[in-house]
């Protein structure tokens, strides 16, 4: 298996993350006020954003190149991104992904700060969406 590097993306390289998303016709975008994490071989093969929010962090934009899936890349990228986080991490996902995130230590239907609960409510109006959370002690 090729050598994969998991790293925080330096700010001057942030446009590469959006280029990666666009290359895969993903609607995801790099978030400016977030810590942007990538998995790279010769090029970016996976990405996620870890955005500070009131009371914790919001994990968004997790995407793995379809040709690189089923290799543990997403799991490792998540682990690297949250390993030094000392506050809860929340994410919203399709219900079908619940088991994937539970295997990474996330729990279903965590207590959410009001702003996050409101955001989930808005998102859930247009598509199936659940909240998952990771507490610092589970990291």
C-alpha positions in Angstrom: 0.0 0.0 0.0 1.3 3.5 -0.8 2.7 5.7 1.9 -0.1 8.0 3.2 0.6 11.2 5.1 -2.0 12.7 7.4 -1.4 16.4 8.0 -2.9 19.8 8.8 -3.0 21.7 5.6 -1.1 25.0 5.7 -3.2 28.1 4.9 -1.5 28.9 1.5 -2.5 25.4 0.4 -6.2 25.7 1.3 -7.3 26.1 -2.4 -6.0 22.6 -3.0 -8.7 21.2 -0.8 -11.4 22.9 -2.7 -9.8 21.7 -6.0 -9.9 18.1 -4.5 -13.6 18.4 -3.7 -14.4 19.8 -7.1 -12.4 17.1 -8.9 -14.8 14.6 -7.3 -18.0 16.6 -7.9 -18.4 17.0 -4.2 -20.4 20.0 -2.9 -18.2 20.1 0.1 -15.9 23.2 0.6 -13.0 24.1 2.8 -14.1 26.3 5.7 -11.9 29.3 6.3 -12.2 29.3 10.1 -11.5 25.6 10.5 -8.4 23.4 10.8 -8.2 21.7 7.4 -6.8 18.1 7.5 -5.8 16.0 4.5 -4.5 12.6 3.7 -1.9 12.7 0.9 0.0 10.4 -1.3 1.3 12.3 -4.3 -1.9 14.2 -4.2 -4.8 14.8 -1.7 -6.8 11.6 -1.4 -9.0 12.6 1.6 -10.0 15.8 3.5 -12.0 17.1 6.4 -12.6 20.3 8.2 -12.5 20.7 12.0 -14.3 23.9 12.8 -14.4 25.5 16.3 -17.9 26.1 17.5 -19.3 27.1 20.9 -18.4 24.4 23.4 -16.4 22.2 21.0 -15.6 21.4 17.4 -17.7 20.6 14.3 -16.3 18.0 11.9 -17.4 18.6 8.4 -16.4 17.9 4.8 -15.1 14.3 5.3 -14.5 12.9 1.8 -12.2 10.2 0.5 -11.3 9.7 -3.1 -13.6 6.8 -4.3 -10.5 5.0 -5.6 -9.0 5.0 -2.1 -11.9 3.9 0.0 -12.0 0.8 2.2 -8.4 1.3 3.2 -8.9 2.9 6.6 -8.0 6.4 5.4 -11.1 8.1 6.7 -10.7 6.5 10.1 -7.0 7.5 10.3 -7.7 11.0 9.1 -10.4 11.5 11.8 -8.1 10.1 14.5 -5.3 12.5 13.5 -7.6 15.5 13.4 -9.1 14.9 16.8 -6.2 13.4 18.7 -5.2 16.7 20.5 -8.7 18.2 20.8 -9.8 18.8 24.4 -13.5 19.5 23.7 -16.4 17.6 22.2 -16.4 17.0 18.5 -19.8 16.8 16.7 -20.8 15.9 13.2 -23.9 15.5 11.2 -24.3 12.6 8.8 -26.7 10.4 7.0 -28.2 7.7 9.3 -26.5 5.0 7.1 -23.1 6.3 8.4 -23.9 5.8 12.1 -22.1 2.5 12.4 -19.0 3.9 10.7 -18.7 6.8 13.2 -19.7 4.6 16.2 -16.7 2.4 15.4 -14.5 5.5 15.7 -15.9 6.3 19.2 -18.7 8.7 18.3 -22.1 8.3 20.0 -25.5 8.8 18.5 -27.7 11.8 19.5 -25.2 13.6 21.8 -26.2 16.8 23.7 -25.6 19.7 21.3 -25.1 23.4 22.0 -28.2 25.3 20.9 -26.6 26.7 17.7 -25.7 23.2 16.6 -29.1 21.8 17.4 -30.7 24.6 15.4 -28.4 23.9 12.4 -29.2 20.2 12.6 -32.9 21.0 12.6 -32.5 23.1 9.4 -30.4 20.5 7.6 -32.8 17.7 8.6 -35.7 19.5 6.8 -34.2 18.7 3.4 -32.4 15.4 3.9 -32.0 12.5 6.5 -29.5 13.7 9.0 -28.4 12.6 12.5 -25.9 14.1 15.0 -22.9 12.1 16.4 -20.5 13.2 19.1 -17.1 12.4 20.5 -16.2 13.4 24.0 -12.6 14.2 24.9 -12.2 11.3 27.3 -13.1 8.9 24.3 -10.2 10.4 22.3 
